[in-house]
Protein backbone atom coordinates (compact mmCIF):
# COMPACT_ATOMS: atom_id res chain seq x y z
CA UNK A 1 0.00 0.00 0.00
CA UNK A 2 2.83 2.42 0.81
CA UNK A 3 4.29 2.00 -2.68
CA UNK A 4 1.23 3.67 -4.22
CA UNK A 5 1.16 7.34 -5.15
CA UNK A 6 0.28 9.42 -2.10
CA UNK A 7 -0.67 13.09 -1.94
CA UNK A 8 -1.47 15.67 0.71
CA UNK A 9 -4.73 17.63 0.67
CA UNK A 10 -2.92 20.42 -1.22
CA UNK A 11 -1.68 17.99 -3.88
CA UNK A 12 1.93 17.67 -2.71
CA UNK A 13 3.49 14.23 -3.16
CA UNK A 14 5.57 13.18 -0.14
CA UNK A 15 9.03 11.89 -1.06
CA UNK A 16 8.86 9.11 1.55
CA UNK A 17 5.44 8.76 3.17
CA UNK A 18 6.61 6.44 5.93
CA UNK A 19 9.50 8.73 6.90
CA UNK A 20 7.22 11.75 6.88
CA UNK A 21 4.66 10.02 9.12
CA UNK A 22 7.42 8.85 11.46
CA UNK A 23 8.85 12.38 11.73
CA UNK A 24 5.40 13.79 12.52
CA UNK A 25 4.70 11.08 15.11
CA UNK A 26 8.11 11.60 16.74
CA UNK A 27 7.49 15.35 17.13
CA UNK A 28 4.78 14.88 19.74
CA UNK A 29 3.79 12.01 22.04
CA UNK A 30 0.14 13.17 21.81
CA UNK A 31 -0.14 12.38 18.12
CA UNK A 32 -2.25 9.52 16.84
CA UNK A 33 -2.62 7.82 13.49
CA UNK A 34 -6.08 7.45 11.98
CA UNK A 35 -6.71 5.46 8.80
CA UNK A 36 -9.90 5.26 6.77
CA UNK A 37 -11.03 4.15 3.33
CA UNK A 38 -14.11 5.04 1.32
CA UNK A 39 -15.27 3.85 -2.08
CA UNK A 40 -17.64 4.84 -4.79
CA UNK A 41 -18.96 3.06 -7.85
CA UNK A 42 -19.12 5.02 -11.11
CA UNK A 43 -19.90 3.28 -14.36
CA UNK A 44 -17.77 0.15 -14.64
CA UNK A 45 -15.26 1.32 -12.01
CA UNK A 46 -14.99 1.22 -8.24
CA UNK A 47 -12.74 3.90 -6.84
CA UNK A 48 -11.17 3.61 -3.39
CA UNK A 49 -9.60 6.45 -1.44
CA UNK A 50 -7.49 5.60 1.60
CA UNK A 51 -6.48 8.36 3.98
CA UNK A 52 -3.91 8.33 6.74
CA UNK A 53 -4.15 11.22 9.16
CA UNK A 54 -1.50 12.18 11.68
CA UNK A 55 -3.75 13.74 14.30
CA UNK A 56 -2.70 16.16 17.00
CA UNK A 57 -5.76 16.10 19.31
CA UNK A 58 -7.33 19.53 19.60
CA UNK A 59 -5.04 21.00 16.96
CA UNK A 60 -5.90 19.26 13.68
CA UNK A 61 -3.70 17.01 11.64
CA UNK A 62 -1.91 16.17 8.39
CA UNK A 63 -3.80 14.18 5.78
CA UNK A 64 -2.25 11.93 3.14
CA UNK A 65 -4.31 9.98 0.62
CA UNK A 66 -4.04 7.51 -2.21
CA UNK A 67 -6.52 6.58 -4.91
CA UNK A 68 -7.09 3.17 -6.48
CA UNK A 69 -9.46 2.26 -9.29
CA UNK A 70 -10.56 -1.23 -10.27
CA UNK A 71 -13.33 -3.03 -12.10
CA UNK A 72 -16.72 -2.31 -10.55
CA UNK A 73 -17.49 -4.32 -7.42
CA UNK A 74 -21.23 -4.87 -7.40
CA UNK A 75 -21.54 -6.57 -4.02
CA UNK A 76 -21.86 -4.02 -1.19
CA UNK A 77 -20.46 -6.55 1.30
CA UNK A 78 -17.38 -7.21 -0.85
CA UNK A 79 -16.80 -3.50 -1.48
CA UNK A 80 -17.07 -2.60 2.22
CA UNK A 81 -14.85 -5.47 3.35
CA UNK A 82 -12.25 -4.37 0.79
CA UNK A 83 -12.40 -0.86 2.29
CA UNK A 84 -11.73 -2.27 5.74
CA UNK A 85 -8.96 -4.53 4.48
CA UNK A 86 -7.21 -1.69 2.62
CA UNK A 87 -7.13 0.30 5.87
CA UNK A 88 -5.92 -2.70 7.89
CA UNK A 89 -3.23 -3.46 5.32
CA UNK A 90 -1.91 0.10 5.60
CA UNK A 91 -2.06 -0.12 9.39
CA UNK A 92 0.05 -3.28 9.32
CA UNK A 93 2.63 -1.54 7.14
CA UNK A 94 2.87 1.31 9.66
CA UNK A 95 3.14 -0.70 12.89
CA UNK A 96 6.93 -0.53 12.85
CA UNK A 97 6.76 3.27 13.18
CA UNK A 98 3.71 3.23 15.47
CA UNK A 99 4.33 0.11 17.57
CA UNK A 100 1.77 1.24 20.18
CA UNK A 101 -1.40 0.15 18.37
CA UNK A 102 -3.48 2.16 20.85
CA UNK A 103 -2.22 5.16 18.86
CA UNK A 104 -3.47 3.69 15.56
CA UNK A 105 -7.20 3.59 14.84
CA UNK A 106 -9.09 2.40 11.78
CA UNK A 107 -12.26 4.26 10.87
CA UNK A 108 -14.85 2.09 9.16
CA UNK A 109 -17.29 3.60 6.69
CA UNK A 110 -20.30 1.57 7.82
CA UNK A 111 -23.27 2.38 10.02
CA UNK A 112 -24.56 0.01 12.73
CA UNK A 113 -28.07 1.55 12.46
CA UNK A 114 -30.27 -1.09 10.78
CA UNK A 115 -31.88 1.48 8.50
CA UNK A 116 -28.61 1.48 6.49
CA UNK A 117 -27.56 -1.35 4.18
CA UNK A 118 -24.01 -1.29 5.58
CA UNK A 119 -25.33 -2.39 8.99
CA UNK A 120 -25.36 -6.00 7.77
CA UNK A 121 -21.57 -5.93 7.42
CA UNK A 122 -20.53 -3.77 10.41
CA UNK A 123 -19.68 -6.60 12.81
CA UNK A 124 -17.68 -8.44 10.17
CA UNK A 125 -15.70 -5.28 9.36
CA UNK A 126 -15.09 -4.48 13.04
CA UNK A 127 -13.96 -8.07 13.61
CA UNK A 128 -11.53 -7.81 10.71
CA UNK A 129 -9.98 -4.66 12.19
CA UNK A 130 -9.93 -5.84 15.82
CA UNK A 131 -8.53 -9.22 14.75
CA UNK A 132 -5.41 -7.44 13.49
CA UNK A 133 -4.97 -5.60 16.79
CA UNK A 134 -6.23 -2.15 15.81
CA UNK A 135 -8.93 -0.01 17.33
CA UNK A 136 -12.09 0.24 15.23
CA UNK A 137 -14.50 3.16 15.00
CA UNK A 138 -17.77 3.06 13.02
CA UNK A 139 -20.19 5.75 11.89
CA UNK A 140 -21.18 8.28 13.07
CA UNK A 141 -17.75 8.66 14.71
CA UNK A 142 -15.67 7.35 11.79
CA UNK A 143 -14.85 10.78 10.38
CA UNK A 144 -11.65 9.70 8.58
CA UNK A 145 -13.60 7.35 6.31
CA UNK A 146 -16.98 9.06 6.23
CA UNK A 147 -15.70 12.63 5.79
CA UNK A 148 -12.04 12.88 4.78
CA UNK A 149 -11.92 9.94 2.33
CA UNK A 150 -15.50 10.59 1.23
CA UNK A 151 -14.64 14.20 0.42
CA UNK A 152 -11.85 13.05 -1.90
CA UNK A 153 -13.67 10.11 -3.52
CA UNK A 154 -16.62 12.35 -4.42
CA UNK A 155 -14.23 14.47 -6.47
CA UNK A 156 -13.82 17.59 -4.38
CA UNK A 157 -10.06 17.53 -4.95
CA UNK A 158 -8.37 17.66 -8.30
CA UNK A 159 -7.49 14.25 -9.59
GROMACS elastic network, one bead per residue, 0.5 to 0.9 nm:
[ bonds ]
;  ai    aj funct       b0    kb
    1     4     6  0.57266   500
    1    66     6  0.88095   500
    1    86     6  0.78534   500
    1    89     6  0.71208   500
    1    90     6  0.59187   500
    1    93     6  0.77613   500
    2     5     6  0.79059   500
    2     6     6  0.80005   500
    2    17     6  0.72517   500
    2    18     6  0.75232   500
    2    90     6  0.71231   500
    2    93     6  0.74647   500
    2    94     6  0.89158   500
    3     6     6  0.84591   500
    4    66     6  0.68187   500
    4    67     6  0.83004   500
    4    68     6  0.86266   500
    5    13     6  0.75401   500
    5    14     6  0.88675   500
    5    65     6  0.83725   500
    5    66     6  0.59666   500
    5    67     6  0.77124   500
    6    11     6  0.89624   500
    6    12     6  0.84340   500
    6    13     6  0.58771   500
    6    14     6  0.67786   500
    6    17     6  0.74158   500
    6    64     6  0.63390   500
    6    65     6  0.53653   500
    6    67     6  0.78798   500
    7    10     6  0.76977   500
    7    11     6  0.53590   500
    7    12     6  0.53209   500
    7    14     6  0.64942   500
    7    63     6  0.83935   500
    7    64     6  0.54452   500
    7    65     6  0.54302   500
    7    66     6  0.65244   500
    8    11     6  0.51445   500
    8    12     6  0.52177   500
    8    13     6  0.64512   500
    8    14     6  0.75109   500
    8    62     6  0.77162   500
    8    63     6  0.57738   500
    8    65     6  0.63645   500
    9    12     6  0.74622   500
    9    62     6  0.83526   500
    9    63     6  0.62356   500
    9    64     6  0.66895   500
    9    65     6  0.76617   500
    9   152     6  0.88516   500
    9   157     6  0.77486   500
   10   157     6  0.85565   500
   11   157     6  0.84604   500
   11   158     6  0.80230   500
   11   159     6  0.89593   500
   13    16     6  0.87839   500
   13    17     6  0.85950   500
   13    64     6  0.88261   500
   14    17     6  0.55270   500
   14    20     6  0.73521   500
   14    64     6  0.85655   500
   15    19     6  0.85746   500
   15    20     6  0.81463   500
   16    19     6  0.54027   500
   16    20     6  0.61754   500
   16    21     6  0.87067   500
   17    20     6  0.50822   500
   17    21     6  0.61272   500
   17    22     6  0.85215   500
   17    64     6  0.83190   500
   18    21     6  0.51779   500
   18    22     6  0.60917   500
   18    23     6  0.85971   500
   18    93     6  0.89937   500
   18    94     6  0.73631   500
   18    97     6  0.79181   500
   19    22     6  0.50206   500
   19    23     6  0.60924   500
   19    24     6  0.86129   500
   19    97     6  0.87647   500
   20    23     6  0.51523   500
   20    24     6  0.62697   500
   20    25     6  0.86349   500
   21    24     6  0.51346   500
   21    25     6  0.60858   500
   21    26     6  0.85171   500
   21    33     6  0.87702   500
   21    53     6  0.88921   500
   21    54     6  0.70094   500
   21    94     6  0.89091   500
   21    97     6  0.81532   500
   22    25     6  0.50706   500
   22    26     6  0.59947   500
   22    27     6  0.86244   500
   22    94     6  0.89890   500
   22    97     6  0.58737   500
   22    98     6  0.78379   500
   23    26     6  0.51293   500
   23    27     6  0.63102   500
   24    27     6  0.52905   500
   24    28     6  0.73287   500
   24    31     6  0.79988   500
   24    54     6  0.71350   500
   24    62     6  0.87271   500
   25    28     6  0.59963   500
   25    29     6  0.70526   500
   25    30     6  0.83656   500
   25    31     6  0.58465   500
   25    32     6  0.73310   500
   25    33     6  0.81742   500
   25    54     6  0.71700   500
   25    55     6  0.88958   500
   25    97     6  0.83014   500
   25    98     6  0.79181   500
   26    29     6  0.68467   500
   26    31     6  0.84016   500
   27    30     6  0.89839   500
   27    31     6  0.82493   500
   28    31     6  0.57565   500
   28    56     6  0.80720   500
   29    32     6  0.83585   500
   30    55     6  0.84784   500
   30    56     6  0.63364   500
   30    57     6  0.70491   500
   30   103     6  0.88497   500
   31    54     6  0.65803   500
   31    55     6  0.54258   500
   31    57     6  0.68413   500
   31    61     6  0.87204   500
   31   103     6  0.75507   500
   32    53     6  0.80898   500
   32    54     6  0.58505   500
   32    55     6  0.51475   500
   32    56     6  0.66545   500
   32    57     6  0.78548   500
   32    98     6  0.87750   500
   32   102     6  0.84734   500
   32   104     6  0.60928   500
   32   105     6  0.79761   500
   33    52     6  0.68910   500
   33    53     6  0.57152   500
   33    55     6  0.60840   500
   33    91     6  0.89468   500
   33    98     6  0.80600   500
   33   103     6  0.60036   500
   33   105     6  0.63747   500
   33   106     6  0.86097   500
   34    51     6  0.80660   500
   34    52     6  0.57445   500
   34    53     6  0.50912   500
   34    54     6  0.65955   500
   34    55     6  0.70999   500
   34    91     6  0.89514   500
   34   103     6  0.82116   500
   34   104     6  0.58101   500
   34   106     6  0.58770   500
   34   107     6  0.70346   500
   34   144     6  0.68957   500
   35    50     6  0.72402   500
   35    51     6  0.56362   500
   35    53     6  0.63126   500
   35    54     6  0.89767   500
   35    87     6  0.59452   500
   35    88     6  0.82462   500
   35    90     6  0.78695   500
   35    91     6  0.72805   500
   35   104     6  0.77005   500
   35   105     6  0.63364   500
   35   107     6  0.60451   500
   35   108     6  0.88227   500
   35   144     6  0.65142   500
   35   145     6  0.75669   500
   36    49     6  0.83010   500
   36    50     6  0.57106   500
   36    51     6  0.53995   500
   36    52     6  0.67326   500
   36    53     6  0.86171   500
   36    83     6  0.79837   500
   36    84     6  0.78176   500
   36    86     6  0.85288   500
   36    87     6  0.57457   500
   36    88     6  0.89668   500
   36   105     6  0.86661   500
   36   106     6  0.58213   500
   36   108     6  0.63477   500
   36   109     6  0.75805   500
   36   142     6  0.79285   500
   36   143     6  0.82492   500
   36   144     6  0.51044   500
   36   146     6  0.80570   500
   36   148     6  0.81676   500
   36   149     6  0.67647   500
   37    48     6  0.67399   500
   37    49     6  0.54844   500
   37    51     6  0.62355   500
   37    52     6  0.89323   500
   37    82     6  0.89747   500
   37    83     6  0.52933   500
   37    84     6  0.68946   500
   37    85     6  0.89961   500
   37    86     6  0.70145   500
   37    87     6  0.60348   500
   37   106     6  0.88408   500
   37   107     6  0.76394   500
   37   108     6  0.72690   500
   37   109     6  0.71299   500
   37   144     6  0.76641   500
   37   145     6  0.50698   500
   37   146     6  0.82443   500
   37   148     6  0.89118   500
   37   149     6  0.59502   500
   37   150     6  0.81209   500
   38    47     6  0.83567   500
   38    48     6  0.57360   500
   38    49     6  0.54766   500
   38    50     6  0.66540   500
   38    51     6  0.87393   500
   38    80     6  0.82444   500
   38    83     6  0.62190   500
   38    84     6  0.88746   500
   38   108     6  0.84057   500
   38   109     6  0.63985   500
   38   144     6  0.89663   500
   38   145     6  0.55141   500
   38   146     6  0.69559   500
   38   147     6  0.89434   500
   38   148     6  0.88143   500
   38   149     6  0.54648   500
   38   150     6  0.57148   500
   38   152     6  0.89197   500
   38   153     6  0.70277   500
   39    46     6  0.67023   500
   39    47     6  0.53873   500
   39    49     6  0.62661   500
   39    50     6  0.87813   500
   39    79     6  0.75364   500
   39    80     6  0.79630   500
   39    83     6  0.70329   500
   39   149     6  0.82350   500
   39   150     6  0.75055   500
   39   153     6  0.66193   500
   39   154     6  0.89145   500
   40    45     6  0.83764   500
   40    46     6  0.56584   500
   40    47     6  0.53979   500
   40    48     6  0.67380   500
   40    49     6  0.88644   500
   40   150     6  0.85937   500
   40   153     6  0.67240   500
   40   154     6  0.75878   500
   41    44     6  0.74823   500
   41    45     6  0.58361   500
   41    47     6  0.63629   500
   41    48     6  0.89984   500
   41    72     6  0.64157   500
   41    73     6  0.75367   500
   41    74     6  0.82621   500
   42    45     6  0.54238   500
   42    46     6  0.63045   500
   42    47     6  0.77587   500
   42    72     6  0.77351   500
   43    46     6  0.81122   500
   43    72     6  0.74760   500
   44    70     6  0.85397   500
   44    71     6  0.60230   500
   44    73     6  0.84930   500
   45    69     6  0.64739   500
   45    70     6  0.56195   500
   45    73     6  0.75975   500
   46    68     6  0.83305   500
   46    69     6  0.57262   500
   46    70     6  0.54563   500
   46    71     6  0.59783   500
   46    73     6  0.61259   500
   46    74     6  0.87594   500
   46    79     6  0.84348   500
   47    67     6  0.70470   500
   47    68     6  0.57097   500
   47    70     6  0.65429   500
   47    71     6  0.87216   500
   47    72     6  0.82553   500
   47   153     6  0.71077   500
   48    66     6  0.82158   500
   48    67     6  0.57316   500
   48    68     6  0.51419   500
   48    69     6  0.62960   500
   48    70     6  0.84398   500
   48    83     6  0.73230   500
   48    86     6  0.89408   500
   48   149     6  0.85673   500
   48   153     6  0.69698   500
   49    65     6  0.66809   500
   49    66     6  0.57157   500
   49    68     6  0.65137   500
   49    69     6  0.89012   500
   49    83     6  0.86640   500
   49   145     6  0.87633   500
   49   149     6  0.56429   500
   49   150     6  0.76881   500
   49   152     6  0.69915   500
   49   153     6  0.58639   500
   50    64     6  0.83643   500
   50    65     6  0.54999   500
   50    66     6  0.54910   500
   50    67     6  0.66607   500
   50    68     6  0.84483   500
   50    83     6  0.81408   500
   50    86     6  0.73693   500
   50    87     6  0.68152   500
   50    90     6  0.87970   500
   50   145     6  0.79033   500
   50   149     6  0.62462   500
   51    63     6  0.66516   500
   51    64     6  0.55982   500
   51    66     6  0.67093   500
   51    87     6  0.83100   500
   51   144     6  0.70489   500
   51   145     6  0.75585   500
   51   148     6  0.72079   500
   51   149     6  0.58984   500
   52    62     6  0.82562   500
   52    63     6  0.59244   500
   52    64     6  0.53527   500
   52    65     6  0.63540   500
   52    66     6  0.89919   500
   52    87     6  0.87010   500
   52    90     6  0.85482   500
   52   144     6  0.80686   500
   53    61     6  0.63124   500
   53    62     6  0.54912   500
   53    64     6  0.63522   500
   53    65     6  0.86346   500
   53   144     6  0.76689   500
   54    60     6  0.85777   500
   54    61     6  0.53091   500
   54    62     6  0.51892   500
   54    63     6  0.66443   500
   54    64     6  0.85742   500
   55    58     6  0.86312   500
   55    59     6  0.78414   500
   55    60     6  0.59608   500
   55    62     6  0.66416   500
   55    63     6  0.85308   500
   56    59     6  0.53767   500
   56    60     6  0.55590   500
   56    61     6  0.55218   500
   56    62     6  0.86403   500
   57    60     6  0.64594   500
   57    61     6  0.79952   500
   63   148     6  0.84004   500
   65   149     6  0.77947   500
   65   152     6  0.85178   500
   67   152     6  0.89090   500
   67   153     6  0.80997   500
   69    72     6  0.86704   500
   70    73     6  0.81050   500
   73    76     6  0.76214   500
   73    78     6  0.71843   500
   73    79     6  0.60362   500
   74    77     6  0.88877   500
   74    78     6  0.79473   500
   74    79     6  0.75146   500
   75    78     6  0.52619   500
   75    79     6  0.61839   500
   75    80     6  0.86405   500
   76    79     6  0.50879   500
   76    80     6  0.60454   500
   76    81     6  0.84729   500
   76   117     6  0.82788   500
   76   118     6  0.76103   500
   76   121     6  0.88224   500
   77    80     6  0.52853   500
   77    81     6  0.60718   500
   77    82     6  0.85030   500
   77   118     6  0.76588   500
   77   120     6  0.81347   500
   77   121     6  0.62566   500
   78    81     6  0.52078   500
   78    82     6  0.60876   500
   78    83     6  0.86620   500
   79    82     6  0.51604   500
   79    83     6  0.63711   500
   79    84     6  0.89143   500
   80    84     6  0.64056   500
   80    85     6  0.86371   500
   80   108     6  0.86592   500
   80   109     6  0.76390   500
   80   110     6  0.76920   500
   80   118     6  0.78193   500
   80   121     6  0.76383   500
   80   122     6  0.89630   500
   80   125     6  0.77464   500
   81    84     6  0.50633   500
   81    85     6  0.60661   500
   81    86     6  0.85547   500
   81   121     6  0.78686   500
   81   124     6  0.79559   500
   81   125     6  0.60723   500
   81   128     6  0.84032   500
   82    86     6  0.60014   500
   82    87     6  0.85954   500
   83    86     6  0.52727   500
   83    87     6  0.64768   500
   83    88     6  0.87651   500
   83   108     6  0.78673   500
   83   109     6  0.79448   500
   83   125     6  0.89711   500
   84    87     6  0.52685   500
   84    88     6  0.62092   500
   84    89     6  0.85966   500
   84   106     6  0.80782   500
   84   107     6  0.83270   500
   84   108     6  0.63603   500
   84   109     6  0.81443   500
   84   125     6  0.61559   500
   84   126     6  0.83333   500
   84   128     6  0.74396   500
   84   129     6  0.70979   500
   85    89     6  0.58955   500
   85    90     6  0.85175   500
   85   125     6  0.83559   500
   85   128     6  0.74913   500
   85   129     6  0.77839   500
   86    89     6  0.51243   500
   86    90     6  0.63406   500
   86    91     6  0.86484   500
   87    90     6  0.52384   500
   87    91     6  0.61881   500
   87    92     6  0.87320   500
   87   106     6  0.65658   500
   87   107     6  0.81837   500
   87   108     6  0.85776   500
   87   129     6  0.85248   500
   88    92     6  0.61614   500
   88    93     6  0.86635   500
   88   106     6  0.71548   500
   88   128     6  0.80922   500
   88   129     6  0.62343   500
   88   132     6  0.73496   500
   88   134     6  0.79488   500
   89    92     6  0.51743   500
   89    93     6  0.64301   500
   89    94     6  0.88765   500
   90    93     6  0.50629   500
   90    94     6  0.63822   500
   90    95     6  0.89033   500
   91    94     6  0.51439   500
   91    95     6  0.62963   500
   91   104     6  0.73871   500
   91   105     6  0.83530   500
   91   106     6  0.78366   500
   91   134     6  0.79182   500
   92    95     6  0.53821   500
   92    96     6  0.82054   500
   92   132     6  0.80273   500
   93    96     6  0.72140   500
   93    97     6  0.87537   500
   94    97     6  0.56001   500
   94    98     6  0.61752   500
   94    99     6  0.81362   500
   94   104     6  0.89914   500
   95   100     6  0.76618   500
   95   101     6  0.71591   500
   95   104     6  0.83748   500
   96    99     6  0.54318   500
   97   100     6  0.88315   500
   98   101     6  0.66299   500
   98   103     6  0.71025   500
   98   104     6  0.71965   500
   99   102     6  0.87142   500
   99   103     6  0.83761   500
   99   104     6  0.88175   500
  100   103     6  0.57544   500
  100   104     6  0.74049   500
  101   105     6  0.76120   500
  101   133     6  0.69471   500
  101   134     6  0.59259   500
  101   135     6  0.76067   500
  102   105     6  0.72105   500
  102   133     6  0.88779   500
  102   134     6  0.71708   500
  102   135     6  0.68401   500
  103   134     6  0.88771   500
  103   135     6  0.86099   500
  104   134     6  0.64600   500
  104   135     6  0.68264   500
  105   134     6  0.59026   500
  105   136     6  0.59429   500
  105   137     6  0.73182   500
  106   129     6  0.71295   500
  106   134     6  0.67191   500
  106   135     6  0.60529   500
  106   136     6  0.50585   500
  106   137     6  0.63442   500
  106   138     6  0.87927   500
  106   142     6  0.82320   500
  106   144     6  0.83672   500
  106   145     6  0.86443   500
  107   135     6  0.84302   500
  107   136     6  0.59354   500
  107   138     6  0.60339   500
  107   139     6  0.81362   500
  107   141     6  0.80114   500
  107   143     6  0.70250   500
  107   144     6  0.59256   500
  107   145     6  0.56654   500
  107   146     6  0.81730   500
  108   111     6  0.84698   500
  108   122     6  0.82530   500
  108   125     6  0.74150   500
  108   126     6  0.76329   500
  108   129     6  0.88593   500
  108   136     6  0.69211   500
  108   137     6  0.59477   500
  108   139     6  0.70293   500
  108   142     6  0.59360   500
  108   143     6  0.87768   500
  108   144     6  0.82770   500
  108   145     6  0.61132   500
  108   146     6  0.78563   500
  109   118     6  0.83792   500
  109   122     6  0.88663   500
  109   137     6  0.87784   500
  109   138     6  0.63733   500
  109   139     6  0.63352   500
  109   140     6  0.88183   500
  109   142     6  0.65369   500
  109   143     6  0.84397   500
  109   144     6  0.85254   500
  109   145     6  0.52799   500
  109   146     6  0.54910   500
  110   116     6  0.84113   500
  110   117     6  0.86285   500
  110   118     6  0.51892   500
  110   119     6  0.65080   500
  110   121     6  0.76182   500
  110   122     6  0.59395   500
  110   125     6  0.83941   500
  110   138     6  0.59736   500
  110   139     6  0.58347   500
  110   140     6  0.85606   500
  110   142     6  0.84013   500
  110   145     6  0.89809   500
  110   146     6  0.83472   500
  111   114     6  0.78522   500
  111   115     6  0.87831   500
  111   116     6  0.64570   500
  111   117     6  0.81456   500
  111   118     6  0.58035   500
  111   119     6  0.52965   500
  111   120     6  0.89267   500
  111   121     6  0.88737   500
  111   122     6  0.67470   500
  111   138     6  0.63081   500
  111   140     6  0.69605   500
  112   115     6  0.85793   500
  112   116     6  0.75768   500
  112   118     6  0.72828   500
  112   120     6  0.78331   500
  112   121     6  0.85072   500
  112   122     6  0.59906   500
  112   123     6  0.82163   500
  112   138     6  0.74525   500
  112   139     6  0.72612   500
  112   140     6  0.89377   500
  113   116     6  0.59887   500
  113   117     6  0.87815   500
  113   118     6  0.84716   500
  113   119     6  0.59119   500
  113   139     6  0.89428   500
  114   117     6  0.71388   500
  114   118     6  0.81437   500
  114   119     6  0.54128   500
  114   120     6  0.75761   500
  115   118     6  0.88352   500
  115   119     6  0.76204   500
  116   119     6  0.56546   500
  116   120     6  0.82587   500
  117   120     6  0.62737   500
  117   121     6  0.82117   500
  118   121     6  0.55606   500
  118   122     6  0.64483   500
  119   122     6  0.51932   500
  119   123     6  0.80128   500
  120   123     6  0.76120   500
  120   124     6  0.84040   500
  121   124     6  0.53791   500
  121   125     6  0.62134   500
  121   126     6  0.86941   500
  122   125     6  0.51667   500
  122   126     6  0.60834   500
  122   127     6  0.84860   500
  122   138     6  0.78183   500
  123   126     6  0.50633   500
  123   127     6  0.59679   500
  123   128     6  0.85089   500
  124   127     6  0.50862   500
  124   128     6  0.62091   500
  124   129     6  0.88118   500
  125   128     6  0.50650   500
  125   129     6  0.64113   500
  125   130     6  0.86796   500
  125   136     6  0.88276   500
  126   129     6  0.51832   500
  126   130     6  0.60207   500
  126   131     6  0.82744   500
  126   135     6  0.87359   500
  126   136     6  0.60092   500
  126   137     6  0.79136   500
  126   138     6  0.80041   500
  127   130     6  0.51058   500
  127   131     6  0.56626   500
  127   132     6  0.85662   500
  127   136     6  0.86750   500
  128   131     6  0.52301   500
  128   132     6  0.67256   500
  129   132     6  0.54992   500
  129   133     6  0.68660   500
  129   134     6  0.57885   500
  129   135     6  0.70077   500
  129   136     6  0.61423   500
  130   133     6  0.50582   500
  130   134     6  0.52287   500
  130   135     6  0.61073   500
  130   136     6  0.64860   500
  131   134     6  0.75115   500
  136   142     6  0.86661   500
  137   140     6  0.86295   500
  137   141     6  0.63884   500
  137   142     6  0.53980   500
  137   143     6  0.89090   500
  138   141     6  0.58454   500
  138   143     6  0.86605   500
  138   145     6  0.89891   500
  139   143     6  0.74922   500
  139   145     6  0.87889   500
  139   146     6  0.73033   500
  140   143     6  0.73207   500
  140   146     6  0.80663   500
  141   144     6  0.87110   500
  141   146     6  0.85250   500
  142   145     6  0.58602   500
  142   146     6  0.59639   500
  142   147     6  0.79991   500
  143   147     6  0.50321   500
  143   148     6  0.66147   500
  143   149     6  0.86076   500
  144   147     6  0.57362   500
  144   149     6  0.62586   500
  144   150     6  0.83527   500
  145   148     6  0.59509   500
  145   149     6  0.50360   500
  145   150     6  0.63211   500
  146   149     6  0.64480   500
  146   150     6  0.54345   500
  146   151     6  0.81007   500
  147   150     6  0.50002   500
  147   151     6  0.56889   500
  147   152     6  0.86026   500
  148   151     6  0.52427   500
  148   152     6  0.66787   500
  148   153     6  0.89022   500
  149   152     6  0.52463   500
  149   153     6  0.61155   500
  149   154     6  0.85718   500
  150   153     6  0.51111   500
  150   154     6  0.60167   500
  150   155     6  0.87189   500
  151   154     6  0.55478   500
  151   155     6  0.69142   500
  151   156     6  0.59290   500
  151   157     6  0.78047   500
  152   155     6  0.53505   500
  152   156     6  0.55344   500
  152   157     6  0.57132   500
  152   158     6  0.86288   500
  152   159     6  0.89299   500
  153   156     6  0.75224   500
  153   157     6  0.83729   500
  154   157     6  0.83771   500
  155   158     6  0.69165   500
  155   159     6  0.74300   500
  156   159     6  0.88608   500
